[in-house]
Amino acid sequence: MDFAFVCGWCDSDVTVWGEPVASWWTDKYELPDEWECFYCEGVNVTPPPPWTPAD
């Protein structure tokens, strides 16, 4: 599932892929600890959940 974040360096909207994790009672996703902005190449830290699903 894709999640929407805002780059802390250039304020661009960025989509980050969350890998599904097996769980018996709820949907869970694992995201990288850090991700690179596609626009400015700034490195951002993934905030704690809950995350906003991307449209």
N, C-alpha and C positions, 0 to 999 in steps of 0.2 A: 504494500500500500504506500502511496506517496503522501508525504506530509509537507505542509507549507511552513516556511520559516522566512524571516527577514534578515538579510545580511547586516551584521553589526558595523561593517565598514562603509558600505555604500547605500544602505537602505533598500536594496533590490529584493524583490520577492524571489525566493529560491525553493525548489522542490527537492526533497531528499527522500530516497527510497528506504522504507522500513521493511526489513526481512521478517516474515511471519515466524513466530516461535510457537511450538506445540504447547497447548494448554487445554485442560479438560473443561474449564468453566468459563473462559472468556477469551476474546481475541487479544493477543499480545504481539508486539512488534519490537524488533531490536534495530536500533539506529547506530551509526558510527558515533564515537565520542566526539570526533571533529569532522567537519566537512568544509570543502573549499567552494567559495562563491564562483558561479559560472561567469560572472560579469567582471569582477575586480580581482579575482583569485585570492581574496583575503580568506584566512583560515578562521572558522567560527567554531565554537563549542556548542554541542547539542544541549539545550536546556532540559531539565527534568520534565517528565510527562505531567499532565496530559498534553498531547500534541494535536494540532489542528490538521485534520485530513485535507489534502489538496483537492480542488475541484477537478 
